[in-house]
Amino acid sequence: MNPDNKNKIVFDKQSTSPENTQEYGRSFAALLKQGDIVCFTGNLGSGKTTFIKGLCVGLEVNDNVTSPTFTLINEYKGKLPIYHFDFYRIPQTEELDELGLYEYLYGDGICLLEWPEIILNSINSSYYMVTMQHCFDSGNETTRQVTITFNGIQ
């Protein structure tokens, strides 16, 4: 993985099991540092939360990691504070202002954003984009394509 390239793919592999997906997350965690933003896209069931569980293990989180679909944000303590957002049910960015989102994004922790499309145009710093794609159409129920891109601010 090479985050020095702007807007370049830094990781592109297939995962053949949930355990494999979590291992990719653990490995990716080694790259992360204070202030990093990681966005996650992919259909429902594509493995975003599974990857995040592994990432949190890599960042020494001992809490039970779940998707904050109904709570909007989960906070975890690890090597650094981790703020896990799920924007799936957010229809407008005004609701995000009420959460104090921008204080989190530019604060002292690592922000993990599921369904980030609603705010991508508002992110004013570099970020990683983790794209998860299930391979159901090819008959592989447990296979996921995992692609990570570093999106640098020019």
Secondary structure, 3 states (H helix, E strand, C coil): CCCCCCCEEEEEEEECCHHHHHHHHHHHHCCCCCCCEEEEECCCCCCHHHHHHHHHHHCCCCCCCCCCCCCCEEEEECCCEEEEEECCCCCCHHHHHHHCHHHHHCCCCEEEEECHHHCHHHCCCCEEEEEEEEEHHHCEEEEEEEEEEEECCC
